[in-house]
Amino acid sequence: MSLILFALMDQWLLPLTLFLLILFGMGLGAATPLFATLLTSRYKEGKGSIMALYNVTRYIGMGAGPVVFSLFYRDMGEKGTFLILSALLLALSFSFYSVISSSKKKYPI
């Protein structure tokens, strides 16, 4: 939500923009250790393998993200880039939620 608000209100108020970026950074900073903790508690037997897979996909995303979104920025500017990124993250969140909720029904912890 903070990314969507940033894309829509980035030219109005500098303090609001700063607050939304801080909110996004805090959310992202809290999410990274949370994912690692959830993965290691869910897959106790293959803890090393699952963390290696998690880190590989994370670092591939960190490397490919700037390249891909620089192409969006070149063609659509700031507003389009942030709106596409927020729509993508929202779609991924809903798809991950549906996968997680269906796996909890099959495999309760």
Backbone as a chain_set.jsonl record, in Angstrom:
{"seq": "MSLILFALMDQWLLPLTLFLLILFGMGLGAATPLFATLLTSRYKEGKGSIMALYNVTRYIGMGAGPVVFSLFYRDMGEKGTFLILSALLLALSFSFYSVISSSKKKYPI", "coords": {"N": [[0.82, -1.197, 0.0], [2.001, 1.203, 0.737], [3.708, 1.656, -1.371], [1.975, 2.073, -3.518], [0.653, 4.409, -2.667], [2.887, 6.09, -2.668], [3.468, 6.211, -5.4], [1.271, 7.595, -6.336], [1.236, 10.016, -4.947], [3.675, 11.321, -5.087], [4.551, 13.799, -6.004], [3.349, 15.773, -4.553], [3.742, 16.37, -1.695], [6.716, 16.671, 0.032], [7.376, 15.801, 2.73], [5.373, 13.817, 3.084], [6.038, 12.04, 1.084], [8.564, 11.23, 1.993], [7.803, 9.986, 4.403], [6.264, 7.841, 3.375], [8.209, 6.412, 1.979], [9.87, 5.681, 4.098], [8.085, 4.06, 5.505], [7.745, 1.994, 3.627], [10.394, 1.006, 3.538], [10.714, 0.122, 6.18], [8.816, -1.898, 6.284], [9.846, -3.656, 4.356], [12.309, -4.206, 5.508], [11.521, -5.565, 7.8], [10.346, -7.789, 6.716], [12.238, -9.482, 5.486], [13.886, -10.98, 7.468], [11.72, -12.266, 8.583], [10.715, -13.97, 6.579], [12.848, -15.787, 6.361], [12.797, -16.937, 8.914], [10.235, -18.114, 8.945], [10.537, -20.0, 6.873], [12.619, -21.674, 7.854], [11.431, -22.682, 10.145], [9.318, -24.089, 9.102], [10.417, -26.025, 7.34], [12.218, -28.077, 8.715], [13.908, -30.275, 8.348], [15.324, -29.95, 5.898], [16.774, -27.548, 6.216], [19.148, -26.159, 5.469], [19.163, -26.472, 2.672], [16.762, -25.236, 1.899], [17.182, -22.631, 2.725], [19.337, -21.963, 1.104], [18.126, -22.067, -1.42], [16.23, -20.041, -1.082], [17.921, -17.792, -0.722], [19.289, -17.771, -3.193], [17.184, -17.237, -5.032], [16.425, -14.781, -4.008], [18.727, -13.182, -4.392], [18.992, -13.328, -7.179], [16.697, -11.955, -7.892], [17.386, -9.458, -6.795], [19.436, -8.763, -8.489], [18.301, -8.814, -11.059], [16.088, -7.152, -10.851], [16.686, -4.242, -10.847], [17.583, -4.0, -13.5], [15.392, -4.804, -15.094], [13.359, -3.022, -14.214], [14.513, -0.611, -14.856], [14.133, -0.493, -17.551], [11.35, -0.201, -17.64], [11.211, 2.289, -16.383], [12.512, 3.919, -18.217], [10.688, 3.896, -20.352], [8.158, 4.541, -19.2], [8.423, 6.321, -17.082], [8.571, 7.68, -13.689], [6.083, 7.426, -12.278], [4.621, 5.45, -13.679], [6.377, 3.279, -13.409], [6.408, 2.817, -10.603], [3.696, 2.27, -10.189], [3.338, -0.059, -11.719], [5.129, -1.762, -10.4], [3.945, -1.839, -7.832], [1.464, -3.002, -8.478], [2.341, -5.483, -9.382], [3.56, -6.508, -7.026], [1.295, -6.602, -5.376], [-0.301, -8.478, -6.75], [1.392, -10.719, -6.539], [1.369, -11.02, -3.758], [-1.319, -11.738, -3.246], [-1.416, -14.141, -4.702], [0.527, -15.702, -3.384], [-0.675, -15.788, -0.887], [-2.972, -17.306, -1.438], [-1.805, -19.75, -2.143], [-0.47, -20.428, 0.243], [-2.615, -20.545, 2.057], [-4.073, -22.672, 0.977], [-2.225, -24.734, 1.265], [-2.082, -24.946, 4.011], [-4.502, -26.128, 4.614], [-4.156, -28.662, 3.553], [-1.759, -29.572, 4.724], [-1.555, -29.223, 7.817], [0.184, -27.405, 10.359]], "CA": [[0.0, 0.0, 0.0], [2.849, 2.391, 0.786], [4.261, 1.877, -2.703], [0.908, 2.652, -4.335], [0.503, 5.804, -2.237], [4.047, 6.837, -3.131], [3.341, 6.442, -6.839], [0.199, 8.55, -6.608], [1.39, 11.292, -4.25], [5.084, 11.663, -4.965], [4.861, 15.176, -6.386], [2.59, 16.733, -3.763], [4.362, 16.788, -0.444], [7.974, 15.996, 0.321], [7.313, 15.019, 3.975], [4.547, 12.626, 2.887], [6.848, 11.128, 0.292], [9.571, 10.684, 2.888], [7.13, 9.067, 5.314], [5.88, 6.63, 2.652], [9.422, 5.647, 1.709], [10.286, 5.089, 5.37], [7.139, 2.978, 5.766], [8.089, 0.9, 2.721], [11.658, 0.442, 3.975], [10.51, -0.615, 7.429], [8.105, -3.131, 5.946], [10.768, -4.537, 3.667], [13.32, -4.634, 6.469], [10.935, -6.536, 8.723], [9.903, -8.972, 5.99], [13.332, -10.382, 5.121], [14.128, -11.991, 8.504], [10.494, -13.02, 8.817], [10.663, -15.058, 5.601], [13.845, -16.791, 6.734], [12.309, -17.628, 10.109], [9.112, -18.973, 8.556], [11.042, -21.13, 6.092], [13.372, -22.621, 8.681], [10.537, -23.371, 11.077], [8.44, -24.984, 8.33], [11.201, -27.111, 6.757], [13.299, -28.314, 9.674], [14.838, -31.292, 7.864], [16.16, -29.421, 4.836], [16.946, -26.132, 6.539], [20.23, -25.59, 4.663], [18.768, -26.435, 1.263], [15.703, -24.256, 1.683], [17.767, -21.293, 2.865], [20.136, -21.727, -0.098], [17.192, -21.755, -2.499], [15.675, -18.725, -0.779], [18.927, -16.768, -0.981], [19.547, -17.703, -4.635], [16.098, -16.509, -5.686], [16.461, -13.397, -3.539], [19.82, -12.461, -5.042], [18.653, -13.198, -8.599], [15.746, -10.843, -7.953], [18.098, -8.201, -6.548], [20.241, -8.442, -9.663], [17.469, -8.603, -12.245], [15.104, -6.1, -10.611], [17.066, -2.932, -11.378], [17.684, -4.036, -14.964], [14.04, -4.855, -15.669], [12.593, -1.815, -13.925], [15.089, 0.534, -15.57], [13.449, -0.456, -18.852], [10.049, 0.414, -17.384], [11.425, 3.701, -16.065], [12.842, 4.606, -19.456], [9.506, 4.017, -21.2], [6.956, 5.045, -18.542], [8.712, 7.314, -16.051], [8.479, 7.278, -12.281], [4.742, 7.036, -11.859], [4.301, 4.157, -14.287], [7.225, 2.246, -12.825], [5.946, 2.485, -9.257], [2.374, 1.644, -10.262], [3.51, -1.439, -12.189], [5.756, -2.508, -9.316], [2.971, -2.073, -6.765], [0.486, -3.974, -8.968], [3.009, -6.778, -9.386], [3.689, -6.967, -5.643], [-0.038, -6.928, -4.878], [-0.694, -9.747, -7.362], [2.197, -11.771, -5.917], [0.897, -11.219, -2.391], [-2.556, -12.509, -3.272], [-1.16, -15.504, -5.16], [1.192, -16.408, -2.298], [-1.657, -16.019, 0.167], [-3.834, -18.426, -1.813], [-1.006, -20.97, -2.062], [-0.223, -20.73, 1.649], [-3.856, -20.96, 2.716], [-4.462, -24.005, 0.517], [-1.31, -25.728, 1.82], [-2.416, -25.139, 5.433], [-5.613, -27.066, 4.693], [-3.635, -29.994, 3.253], [-0.679, -29.935, 5.645], [-1.561, -28.33, 8.987], [1.442, -27.429, 11.14]], "C": [[0.861, 1.258, 0.0], [3.452, 2.695, -0.574], [3.217, 2.49, -3.638], [0.702, 4.123, -3.968], [1.678, 6.656, -2.69], [3.935, 7.163, -4.612], [2.294, 7.504, -7.148], [0.469, 9.936, -6.031], [2.819, 11.803, -4.214], [5.396, 13.117, -5.29], [4.175, 16.206, -5.495], [3.361, 17.247, -2.553], [5.632, 15.992, -0.184], [7.934, 15.24, 1.648], [6.467, 13.753, 3.844], [5.313, 11.591, 2.08], [7.91, 10.46, 1.152], [8.962, 9.667, 3.849], [6.767, 7.761, 4.61], [7.091, 5.775, 2.301], [9.96, 4.981, 2.975], [9.383, 3.91, 5.717], [7.446, 1.762, 4.899], [9.383, 0.224, 3.17], [11.533, -0.357, 5.261], [9.792, -1.934, 7.167], [9.009, -4.137, 5.26], [11.843, -5.056, 4.608], [12.797, -5.655, 7.459], [10.579, -7.84, 8.021], [11.04, -9.959, 5.734], [13.664, -11.385, 6.228], [12.89, -12.831, 8.807], [10.386, -14.193, 7.854], [11.638, -16.164, 5.961], [13.379, -17.594, 7.943], [11.164, -18.571, 9.772], [9.588, -20.191, 7.779], [11.767, -22.15, 6.958], [12.483, -23.33, 9.697], [9.615, -24.35, 10.35], [9.188, -26.213, 7.821], [12.426, -27.374, 7.632], [14.337, -29.295, 9.144], [15.808, -30.736, 6.827], [16.434, -27.939, 5.011], [18.022, -25.482, 5.679], [19.841, -25.46, 3.206], [17.719, -25.357, 1.006], [16.239, -22.84, 1.826], [18.644, -20.95, 1.662], [19.232, -21.356, -1.271], [16.577, -20.374, -2.305], [16.668, -17.617, -1.115], [19.256, -16.65, -2.458], [18.445, -16.927, -5.338], [16.079, -15.045, -5.256], [17.542, -12.598, -4.254], [19.625, -12.34, -6.549], [17.668, -12.047, -8.783], [16.41, -9.506, -7.726], [18.948, -7.796, -7.736], [19.397, -8.092, -10.875], [16.494, -7.444, -12.074], [15.495, -4.741, -11.152], [17.15, -2.893, -12.901], [16.303, -3.977, -15.594], [13.299, -3.544, -15.432], [13.237, -0.557, -14.483], [14.499, 0.644, -16.969], [12.058, 0.153, -18.716], [10.194, 1.914, -17.146], [11.729, 4.499, -17.325], [11.593, 4.86, -20.308], [8.334, 4.723, -20.527], [7.202, 6.093, -17.472], [8.492, 6.767, -14.657], [7.124, 6.709, -11.92], [4.354, 5.665, -12.42], [5.101, 3.02, -13.688], [6.731, 1.842, -11.444], [4.558, 1.852, -9.278], [2.473, 0.207, -10.747], [4.13, -2.298, -11.094], [4.754, -2.807, -8.199], [1.893, -3.061, -7.208], [1.081, -5.379, -8.986], [3.141, -7.335, -7.981], [2.338, -7.34, -5.035], [-0.524, -8.26, -5.444], [0.093, -10.911, -6.762], [1.739, -12.056, -4.496], [-0.376, -12.052, -2.362], [-2.32, -13.94, -3.737], [-0.441, -16.311, -4.082], [0.223, -16.704, -1.159], [-2.548, -17.213, -0.179], [-3.073, -19.749, -1.759], [-0.788, -21.382, -0.61], [-1.497, -21.195, 2.34], [-4.317, -22.325, 2.234], [-3.509, -25.076, 1.063], [-1.572, -25.948, 3.31], [-3.576, -26.113, 5.585], [-5.131, -28.501, 4.456], [-2.656, -30.471, 4.312], [-0.684, -29.005, 6.853], [-0.27, -28.494, 9.79], [1.167, -27.995, 12.507]], "O": [[0.522, 2.254, -0.639], [3.684, 3.858, -0.903], [3.552, 3.339, -4.463], [0.589, 4.978, -4.846], [1.496, 7.817, -3.056], [4.269, 8.271, -5.032], [2.427, 8.236, -8.129], [-0.017, 10.931, -6.569], [3.142, 12.649, -3.379], [6.44, 13.617, -4.87], [4.4, 17.404, -5.665], [3.596, 18.449, -2.427], [5.606, 14.761, -0.185], [8.425, 14.112, 1.697], [6.805, 12.723, 4.428], [5.241, 10.396, 2.368], [8.128, 9.253, 1.046], [9.541, 8.605, 4.081], [6.941, 6.685, 5.182], [7.01, 4.547, 2.322], [10.447, 3.852, 2.928], [9.865, 2.873, 6.174], [7.411, 0.629, 5.379], [9.463, -1.005, 3.181], [12.174, -1.397, 5.415], [10.124, -2.96, 7.76], [8.948, -5.333, 5.547], [12.243, -6.216, 4.518], [13.546, -6.521, 7.912], [10.516, -8.889, 8.663], [10.813, -11.168, 5.764], [13.718, -12.579, 5.936], [13.005, -13.978, 9.238], [10.009, -15.293, 8.259], [11.3, -17.345, 5.878], [13.554, -18.812, 7.981], [11.124, -19.701, 10.258], [9.097, -21.298, 8.0], [11.554, -23.354, 6.814], [12.762, -24.47, 10.069], [9.18, -25.34, 10.939], [8.657, -27.322, 7.864], [13.533, -26.939, 7.314], [15.522, -29.166, 9.452], [17.002, -31.031, 6.883], [16.335, -27.166, 4.059], [17.83, -24.363, 5.203], [20.149, -24.454, 2.567], [17.787, -24.648, 0.002], [15.794, -21.939, 1.116], [18.699, -19.794, 1.241], [19.54, -20.436, -2.029], [16.422, -19.622, -3.267], [16.296, -16.615, -1.726], [19.482, -15.543, -2.945], [18.731, -16.05, -6.154], [15.752, -14.167, -6.055], [17.304, -11.466, -4.674], [20.05, -11.349, -7.143], [17.794, -11.26, -9.72], [16.06, -8.52, -8.374], [19.16, -6.606, -7.969], [19.734, -7.181, -11.631], [16.112, -6.815, -13.06], [14.701, -4.126, -11.863], [16.828, -1.879, -13.521], [16.066, -3.197, -16.516], [12.676, -3.012, -16.35], [12.573, 0.475, -14.578], [14.377, 1.742, -17.512], [11.631, 0.931, -19.569], [9.398, 2.71, -17.644], [11.259, 5.626, -17.481], [11.461, 5.923, -20.914], [7.584, 5.434, -21.196], [6.245, 6.705, -16.997], [8.262, 5.574, -14.459], [7.029, 5.636, -11.325], [3.818, 4.825, -11.698], [4.578, 1.925, -13.48], [6.642, 0.651, -11.143], [4.273, 0.978, -8.46], [1.764, -0.662, -10.239], [3.706, -3.434, -10.88], [4.727, -3.922, -7.68], [1.447, -3.879, -6.403], [0.405, -6.35, -8.646], [2.865, -8.514, -7.757], [2.25, -8.293, -4.261], [-1.089, -9.078, -4.718], [-0.474, -11.973, -6.503], [1.72, -13.212, -4.072], [-0.502, -12.968, -1.55], [-2.952, -14.864, -3.225], [-0.759, -17.483, -3.879], [0.3, -17.763, -0.537], [-2.845, -18.037, 0.685], [-3.642, -20.768, -1.367], [-0.911, -22.56, -0.275], [-1.464, -22.141, 3.126], [-4.904, -23.076, 3.013], [-3.933, -26.207, 1.301], [-1.308, -27.036, 3.821], [-3.64, -26.849, 6.57], [-5.631, -29.44, 5.075], [-2.707, -31.621, 4.748], [0.12, -28.074, 6.902], [0.287, -29.588, 9.881], [2.081, -28.105, 13.324]]}, "num_chains": 1, "name": "protein.A"}
